[in-house]
Amino acid sequence: MLEVRGITQQFGGVTALSDVSFAVRQGEVTGIIGPNGAGKTTLFNVVTGLYTPTAGTVLLDGRNVTRLPPEKLARRGMVRTFQNIELFAKMTVLENVMVGLHTKSTSGLLSCSLRMPWQRAEERRLRQGALQWLEFAGIAELANTEAGGLPFGKGRLLEIARAMALEPRLILMDEPAAGLNSRETMELARLIKRIQETGITVALVEHDMELVMDICDAIVVLNLGSKLAEGSPREIQENPEVIAAYLGEG
Ligand SMILES: Nc1ncnc2c1ncn2[C@@H]1O[C@H](COP(=O)(O)OP(=O)(O)OP(=O)(O)O)[C@@H](O)[C@H]1O
C-alpha cells in the first residue's frame, strides 16, 4: 500500500536517513522503531509530505506521492497524528472531530459557523458523524468537555478519532504511546486493534517496545539513519544486530 524507496535525507552536513526502503502492507499494523536519533521522525516527516527528501520516492498505491502536501495525501487516503497532540483546546471534544469533518463537507466552515438555516441539517449530520467516531474511540461520554481540559491519554484518543473521521485507508501515528501510562497504553492498543479490524492500515513510529511487539504485524528497525532489519515481532526480538543496537544505546 505504502512503499518507501531509497529515501535519503540530508540536513546540511548531517545525513539523517540513508537509502531507506520498506513497504507497509495493506491491512497490517507496521511499527517503525530504532534507538534515539535513528531517523524515525525524519522518515515520518518525509512520508507525510512535511519534508522533501534529498533522494528517493514515496509511493501510495503504486503512485508517486513524494512532495505531496499533507492535505493532498489526506485526499488520497493517508492521514497522520502528531507526537505533540494538536487539538483545539477551547473547543469541545465533539467540535474537534467536527472540524475535521467540515473539511470534507459540502458547506464551508465559515457558512456553518454563521449557522445559515440550510446548513443546520448538514451540521446535525456532522454532529452525528463526529459522535460515532468518539464512540469508536471510547470517549463519547466526553463529547461536551473542553478539549484543553482532557487528561493526556484521552487527548490522544481524541486525536486518533479526529484522524479516523477523515476516513483514511492508511493512518500514520507518531509515537502514539508517548506520555501515556500503562492503562492508557492498553486503551490505545485496543483502539489500534479496532482500527485494523475495520480494514484500515496502520503505521506507527514508537518507543514503547511492549506495545510494538503486542500490536504490530511487521516491524522496521532503523539505526543511525539506515534500515537495520525488518520482519515479524518475533524475528526482530531475536535479531542479534537489533539487540546490539539497542544495548549500544545505553
Ligand atoms: N531539521 C534537522 N536539522 C538537522 N538535523 C536534523 C534535523 N532533524 C533531524 N536531524 C538529525 O537527524 C538524525 C535523526 O533524527 P530523528 O529525529 O529523525 O531521529 P529519531 O529516530 O526520531 O530520534 P528520537 O527517537 O530521539 O525521536 C539526528 O542525528 C538528528 O540530529
The ligand as a Gaussian input file, in Angstrom:
#p B3LYP/6-31G(d) Opt

LIG

0 1
 N       15.857000      19.566000      10.960000
 C       17.027000      18.957000      11.216000
 N       18.199000      19.590000      11.034000
 C       19.383000      18.986000      11.270000
 N       19.491000      17.718000      11.747000
 C       18.349000      17.043000      11.966000
 C       17.057000      17.607000      11.721000
 N       16.119000      16.688000      12.045000
 C       16.779000      15.611000      12.456000
 N       18.123000      15.811000      12.413000
 C       19.177000      14.825000      12.763000
 O       18.851000      13.615000      12.097000
 C       19.099000      12.495000      12.909000
 C       17.818000      11.668000      13.051000
 O       16.862000      12.375000      13.840000
 P       15.364000      11.904000      14.083000
 O       14.730000      12.928000      14.965000
 O       14.720000      11.592000      12.808000
 O       15.589000      10.565000      14.900000
 P       14.552000       9.732000      15.760000
 O       14.853000       8.307000      15.453000
 O       13.191000      10.212000      15.520000
 O       15.002000      10.078000      17.225000
 P       14.133000      10.090000      18.585000
 O       13.796000       8.687000      18.846000
 O       15.117000      10.661000      19.550000
 O       12.942000      10.971000      18.336000
 C       19.626000      13.023000      14.217000
 O       21.042000      12.967000      14.172000
 C       19.159000      14.460000      14.228000
 O       20.039000      15.272000      14.966000

